[in-house]
Amino acid sequence: MLESIEGLSITVENEPSVSDYEVIISRDNMRVILKTWFRPGTVYKLSEADFQQRLVLKAEPAGTLAPKPIDPAVVLAKLQQLHVHPDLIQLSEVRQACLGRRDAEVVVARGVQPVPPVDGRVELVCNLDPRVPSEHSEDRVDYLDRGSFNAVNAGDVLACLHPAAPGKPGKNVYGQEAPARQPREPRLTAGPGVKLIRGGRIAVAEVTGRPLYKRGMLQVSPQLVIGRNVNVVTGNVQFKGDVLVMGDVEESLTVQAGGRVDVRGSVYHATVLAEAGVSIAGKLIGGTVAAGSRQPGLTKVVKLLRILDRDLEQLVAAFRQLKGHLAASADHCSGRSDGYLFKLLLETRLAQIPKRFAQLDG
């Protein structure tokens, strides 16, 4: 039992404010991050109470304590202790984070990033598409003409190797050199039918054939292998080199080669053209076979003549239709000559025919 309060002192502890920081250095040693946090404190007072036989003292909040700013000199001393290079420290960021009395996470020092290198690369100059569009694809629709198989001539440039260029080193937050990564050096490898010139930087074709690029190796295959029948699925076959057909050449199809054509099956009412020679293991039933000619452009002329043959059939059919229509009507053209009507059709509906004759003349 307390009989007298003389000399009794009761003190209530306040909750202090918090002002603290942490310095974080990134894993690559290229950034220093200053993290600050501020928490206000609380002032407490004794709660009022009546006289009681057993008095329990209680405290209650009476106000707040503002957090104090962080001394920037303390942070700078910490950075010096961590051996951060002084020239890389951003003093304004340090002061703002310390004196702002707000939670913050700022970069207060940055290294100098290395300049990345230029990787070497292989530039493919040749077209690697399996087929290229036909020259006459814009004039007419031929569902058997899918374009010629892609090929290059001997001496054509196929690819160029662009060398790598090294980068430049940077500097981390300690002032130490930060090396640039090593550039990637691709390899230009010459396979069959390809040779490298100018110190291995340029690849050229040694033979005429189909360019292929597989697993970093460039090669030219002088032979095109059709592992099935030549039919409406494959379309016509046109290739500058040799052509090997493992099956048959079916009706209305054309196989044209700048070298040899070897057919392991039969040829049925089809066209086979080759500048070097033709070999047919099976039967030859109808169609056209031309072989052994080395005259430049002859096979192209033969193909153009076949197209003209179809065009002229269309011209005759269109003339007969127009003639019959004029005979049954009172049109002002009914008295015109046949030559005028042919000229009219060539200028309007079948304008490609004069163009093809001009190609033959050229």
HELIX and SHEET records of a PDB file:
HELIX    1   1 PRO A   72  GLN A   81  1                                  10    
HELIX    2   2 PRO A   86  LEU A   88  5                                   3    
HELIX    3   3 LEU A   91  LEU A   99  1                                   9    
HELIX    4   4 LEU A  298  ALA A  327  1                                  30    
HELIX    5   5 ASP A  338  THR A  348  1                                  11    
HELIX    6   6 GLN A  352  ASP A  361  1                                  10    
SHEET    1   A 3 VAL A  18  ILE A  25  0                                        
SHEET    2   A 3 ARG A  31  ARG A  39 -1                                        
SHEET    3   A 3 ALA A 104  ARG A 110 -1                                        
SHEET    1   B 2 GLY A  41  LEU A  46  0                                        
SHEET    2   B 2 ALA A  59  LEU A  65 -1                                        
SHEET    1   C 4 ARG A 121  LEU A 124  0                                        
SHEET    2   C 4 VAL A 157  HIS A 162 -1                                        
SHEET    3   C 4 ILE A 202  ALA A 205 -1                                        
SHEET    4   C 4 VAL A 194  ILE A 197 -1                                        
SHEET    1   D 2 ARG A 131  VAL A 132  0                                        
SHEET    2   D 2 SER A 148  PHE A 149 -1                                        
SHEET    1   E 2 GLY A 170  LYS A 171  0                                        
SHEET    2   E 2 GLU A 177  ALA A 178 -1                                        
SHEET    1   F 3 THR A 189  ALA A 190  0                                        
SHEET    2   F 3 MET A 217  SER A 221  1                                        
SHEET    3   F 3 ARG A 210  LYS A 214 -1                                        
SHEET    1   G 4 GLN A 223  ILE A 226  0                                        
SHEET    2   G 4 ASP A 242  VAL A 245  1                                        
SHEET    3   G 4 ARG A 260  VAL A 263  1                                        
SHEET    4   G 4 GLY A 277  ILE A 280  1                                        
SHEET    1   H 4 VAL A 237  PHE A 239  0                                        
SHEET    2   H 4 THR A 254  ALA A 257  1                                        
SHEET    3   H 4 THR A 271  ALA A 274  1                                        
SHEET    4   H 4 THR A 288  ALA A 290  1                                        
SHEET    1   I 2 VAL A 267  TYR A 268  0                                        
SHEET    2   I 2 LEU A 284  ILE A 285  1                                        
END                                                                             
